[in-house]
Amino acid sequence: MRVITGDEAGLVKSVVFPPKVEEPKQRSKKVKQEEEEKKKNEPTMILNKFGTIDKNEGVQKLCFGELDGKRHIVVARKSGKIQYLDIETGQIEREYQDENINKDSKFVGLHATEKYLITCTTSGHISYTLLSSYKKDTINKTTCISSTLGANLFVMRVHPTRPHLFATGGNENDLKVYDAEVLMKEEDEKKALVFQAKNVKNDMLDLRVKVWIHDLHFLNEEGTRIVTATHYHQIRVYDTKKQRRPISDFDIGKNPLLTLHIGVDFDHVIYTDTMSTVATVDLRKGTVGSHYKGFTGAVSDVAVTPQPSFTAVNDNDKKTKPLLTSVSLDRFLRVHEMSTQFRRIEQKVYLKQRMTAVLIDETFEFPKDEEKEEEDQEENDMWDAMETVAENNNKPKRKRA
């Protein structure tokens, strides 16, 4: 398992955890001694640091992207730079500059496809930069397709399988869904607006309910179901086919919600708040389920593996135990198991800097020890070479007295 983190100091770190070996419940003293000797020779955690400490280059967003068929880490920095880093060495393979990033504006969305690099800022500038237009030895700038998405944006999320669809939300900037293909052709933003949410009805005192979206996610392949998390501790589900107002509106806790992530399936989401709470919510009932413990600071980002997909579920995903990876302001990276009711911490690493983003590289395979493979193969060959002893079923039966 490989985890990628980004922090406020500008460092990108790759943390590789060795595969966990299940131990037998009953063990003799001899077996215990052999296992202790093996543990000494077992592979340990591998930590790689990419970049140098520079708070002006702090990491704001992370995602994975492809260049020439090879997977890279895409990093959006405080200075407005977007870099493609080699996932093994951390070398900068490609760099772009977003001119809309300044002291009053930061990245609120980052997504990379085989064709486009997609970014969005708090000031409402959305960019779809064609990767094929990249030129070496020059400053490559992002291609802004609209600057009128509204101010005070807090999140922009691209649909996982339909990258031309993206949704935005922020402070007094309610949920909107746009079609980027129309936005590139038409100057009028309204023609590209696929959906615009309507605020909920006034409260019991007939006062307007404030809007402040912190995070959101698409819930289906068509892009018609969307879930949002708000500063006023609400989780809302929208169905663009049915109505403009949310079809579900749940009041969760008493603290502002910070992040939202899809859980083990699209009926469950994991939220974090400003008071170090990490918990699961069932979107069908609005009930809060399992809580994840052990945090001493607010969680800034989470990631789940294996990630649920809109396409058919693979058999391999069913065999893989789900894990929740999180980074928090207490500078710890934690990995919780999600397959039992206890939600135990599987891994915990102190990474010195305050982290802002986390990714899980699901394609990574831990390198196997060649010597161990040879020993296992020799042992298998030895057992295969042994002759099986046939049981003698013709033994004389004992006479009963």
MONORPE-V334935 format. One record per backbone hydrogen bond with DSSP energy under -0.5 kcal/mol. NH is the residue of the N-H (numbers start at 1). CO is the residue of the C=O. E is the energy in kcal/mol with one decimal. If there is no record, write none. Layout:
# MONORPE-V334935
nh=NH co=CO e=E
nh=NH co=CO e=E
This chain:
# MONORPE-V334935
nh=2 co=361 e=-0.7
nh=3 co=15 e=-3.1
nh=4 co=359 e=-2.4
nh=5 co=13 e=-2.5
nh=6 co=357 e=-2.0
nh=7 co=11 e=-1.5
nh=8 co=354 e=-2.5
nh=10 co=7 e=-1.4
nh=12 co=50 e=-2.1
nh=13 co=5 e=-2.3
nh=14 co=48 e=-2.7
nh=15 co=3 e=-3.2
nh=15 co=13 e=-0.6
nh=16 co=14 e=-0.5
nh=16 co=46 e=-3.1
nh=17 co=1 e=-2.9
nh=17 co=15 e=-0.6
nh=22 co=20 e=-0.5
nh=27 co=25 e=-0.5
nh=32 co=28 e=-2.3
nh=33 co=29 e=-2.2
nh=34 co=30 e=-2.1
nh=35 co=31 e=-2.4
nh=36 co=32 e=-2.3
nh=37 co=33 e=-1.9
nh=38 co=34 e=-2.0
nh=39 co=35 e=-2.4
nh=40 co=36 e=-1.2
nh=41 co=37 e=-0.9
nh=41 co=38 e=-0.7
nh=42 co=38 e=-0.7
nh=42 co=39 e=-0.6
nh=46 co=16 e=-2.3
nh=48 co=14 e=-2.6
nh=50 co=12 e=-3.1
nh=54 co=9 e=-3.4
nh=57 co=54 e=-2.0
nh=58 co=55 e=-1.2
nh=59 co=7 e=-2.5
nh=60 co=76 e=-3.0
nh=61 co=76 e=-1.5
nh=63 co=74 e=-1.7
nh=65 co=72 e=-2.3
nh=67 co=70 e=-2.3
nh=70 co=67 e=-1.8
nh=72 co=65 e=-3.4
nh=73 co=85 e=-2.4
nh=74 co=63 e=-3.3
nh=74 co=72 e=-0.5
nh=75 co=73 e=-0.5
nh=75 co=83 e=-2.6
nh=76 co=61 e=-2.5
nh=77 co=75 e=-0.6
nh=77 co=81 e=-3.0
nh=78 co=58 e=-2.3
nh=80 co=77 e=-1.7
nh=82 co=96 e=-2.3
nh=83 co=75 e=-2.4
nh=84 co=94 e=-2.9
nh=85 co=73 e=-3.3
nh=85 co=83 e=-0.6
nh=86 co=91 e=-2.5
nh=87 co=71 e=-0.7
nh=90 co=86 e=-2.3
nh=93 co=84 e=-3.1
nh=93 co=91 e=-0.7
nh=94 co=84 e=-1.1
nh=96 co=82 e=-2.7
nh=97 co=140 e=-2.2
nh=98 co=80 e=-2.8
nh=99 co=97 e=-0.7
nh=101 co=98 e=-1.2
nh=102 co=100 e=-0.5
nh=102 co=105 e=-0.7
nh=105 co=102 e=-1.0
nh=108 co=120 e=-2.6
nh=109 co=120 e=-1.2
nh=111 co=118 e=-2.4
nh=113 co=116 e=-3.0
nh=117 co=129 e=-2.1
nh=118 co=111 e=-3.4
nh=118 co=116 e=-0.5
nh=119 co=127 e=-1.8
nh=120 co=109 e=-1.7
nh=121 co=125 e=-1.5
nh=122 co=106 e=-1.7
nh=124 co=121 e=-1.6
nh=126 co=124 e=-0.6
nh=126 co=146 e=-2.5
nh=127 co=119 e=-2.8
nh=128 co=143 e=-1.8
nh=129 co=117 e=-2.8
nh=130 co=128 e=-0.5
nh=131 co=115 e=-2.6
nh=133 co=130 e=-1.3
nh=134 co=131 e=-1.4
nh=138 co=135 e=-0.7
nh=140 co=95 e=-0.5
nh=140 co=138 e=-0.8
nh=141 co=139 e=-0.6
nh=142 co=97 e=-1.8
nh=144 co=142 e=-0.8
nh=145 co=126 e=-2.5
nh=146 co=126 e=-1.3
nh=149 co=124 e=-1.5
nh=153 co=122 e=-2.3
nh=154 co=169 e=-2.6
nh=155 co=169 e=-1.9
nh=156 co=108 e=-1.5
nh=157 co=167 e=-2.5
nh=159 co=162 e=-0.5
nh=159 co=165 e=-2.5
nh=165 co=162 e=-2.4
nh=166 co=178 e=-1.8
nh=167 co=157 e=-2.6
nh=168 co=176 e=-2.3
nh=169 co=155 e=-1.7
nh=170 co=173 e=-2.5
nh=171 co=152 e=-2.3
nh=172 co=170 e=-0.6
nh=172 co=211 e=-3.0
nh=173 co=170 e=-1.2
nh=176 co=168 e=-1.8
nh=177 co=195 e=-2.6
nh=178 co=166 e=-2.9
nh=179 co=192 e=-2.1
nh=180 co=164 e=-3.8
nh=180 co=178 e=-0.6
nh=183 co=179 e=-2.0
nh=184 co=180 e=-2.0
nh=185 co=181 e=-0.8
nh=186 co=182 e=-3.2
nh=189 co=187 e=-0.6
nh=191 co=188 e=-0.8
nh=192 co=188 e=-0.6
nh=192 co=189 e=-0.8
nh=193 co=189 e=-0.7
nh=193 co=190 e=-0.5
nh=194 co=177 e=-2.5
nh=194 co=192 e=-0.8
nh=195 co=177 e=-1.7
nh=197 co=175 e=-3.0
nh=198 co=244 e=-1.4
nh=203 co=207 e=-2.4
nh=206 co=203 e=-2.4
nh=213 co=170 e=-1.9
nh=214 co=229 e=-2.9
nh=215 co=229 e=-1.6
nh=217 co=227 e=-2.1
nh=219 co=225 e=-3.2
nh=220 co=225 e=-0.7
nh=223 co=220 e=-0.8
nh=226 co=224 e=-0.5
nh=226 co=238 e=-2.0
nh=227 co=217 e=-2.6
nh=228 co=236 e=-2.6
nh=229 co=215 e=-2.6
nh=230 co=234 e=-2.1
nh=231 co=212 e=-2.7
nh=233 co=230 e=-1.0
nh=235 co=250 e=-2.4
nh=236 co=228 e=-1.9
nh=236 co=234 e=-0.5
nh=237 co=248 e=-2.2
nh=238 co=226 e=-3.3
nh=240 co=224 e=-2.9
nh=242 co=239 e=-1.1
nh=243 co=239 e=-1.9
nh=247 co=237 e=-2.2
nh=248 co=237 e=-1.5
nh=250 co=235 e=-2.8
nh=252 co=233 e=-2.8
nh=252 co=250 e=-0.7
nh=253 co=251 e=-0.6
nh=257 co=230 e=-1.7
nh=258 co=272 e=-3.1
nh=259 co=272 e=-0.8
nh=261 co=270 e=-2.0
nh=263 co=265 e=-0.7
nh=263 co=268 e=-2.9
nh=268 co=265 e=-1.2
nh=269 co=281 e=-2.1
nh=270 co=261 e=-3.4
nh=271 co=279 e=-2.4
nh=272 co=259 e=-1.7
nh=273 co=277 e=-1.3
nh=274 co=256 e=-1.5
nh=276 co=273 e=-0.9
nh=279 co=271 e=-1.7
nh=280 co=290 e=-1.9
nh=281 co=269 e=-2.8
nh=282 co=287 e=-2.6
nh=283 co=267 e=-2.7
nh=283 co=281 e=-0.7
nh=284 co=267 e=-0.5
nh=285 co=282 e=-0.7
nh=286 co=282 e=-3.4
nh=287 co=282 e=-0.6
nh=289 co=280 e=-3.5
nh=289 co=287 e=-0.5
nh=292 co=278 e=-2.9
nh=293 co=291 e=-0.5
nh=299 co=273 e=-0.5
nh=300 co=327 e=-1.8
nh=301 co=327 e=-1.5
nh=303 co=325 e=-2.5
nh=305 co=323 e=-2.2
nh=308 co=263 e=-0.6
nh=318 co=314 e=-0.9
nh=319 co=315 e=-1.2
nh=320 co=316 e=-1.3
nh=323 co=305 e=-3.1
nh=324 co=336 e=-2.9
nh=325 co=303 e=-3.2
nh=325 co=323 e=-0.5
nh=326 co=334 e=-2.4
nh=327 co=301 e=-2.2
nh=328 co=332 e=-1.2
nh=329 co=298 e=-2.3
nh=331 co=328 e=-1.6
nh=333 co=349 e=-3.1
nh=334 co=326 e=-2.4
nh=334 co=332 e=-0.5
nh=335 co=347 e=-2.5
nh=336 co=324 e=-3.1
nh=337 co=344 e=-2.5
nh=338 co=322 e=-2.0
nh=343 co=340 e=-0.5
nh=346 co=335 e=-3.4
nh=346 co=344 e=-0.6
nh=347 co=335 e=-1.5
nh=349 co=333 e=-2.6
nh=351 co=331 e=-2.6
nh=351 co=349 e=-0.6
nh=353 co=351 e=-2.5
nh=355 co=328 e=-0.8
nh=355 co=353 e=-0.7
nh=356 co=6 e=-3.0
nh=357 co=6 e=-1.6
nh=359 co=4 e=-2.7
nh=361 co=2 e=-2.7
nh=362 co=360 e=-1.1
nh=364 co=361 e=-1.0
nh=373 co=369 e=-2.0
nh=374 co=370 e=-2.3
nh=375 co=371 e=-2.3
nh=376 co=372 e=-2.4
nh=377 co=373 e=-2.4
nh=378 co=374 e=-2.6
nh=379 co=375 e=-2.3
nh=380 co=376 e=-2.3
nh=381 co=377 e=-2.6
nh=382 co=378 e=-2.2
nh=383 co=379 e=-2.1
nh=384 co=380 e=-2.3
nh=385 co=381 e=-2.0
nh=386 co=382 e=-0.9
nh=390 co=388 e=-0.6
nh=393 co=391 e=-1.0
nh=395 co=392 e=-0.5
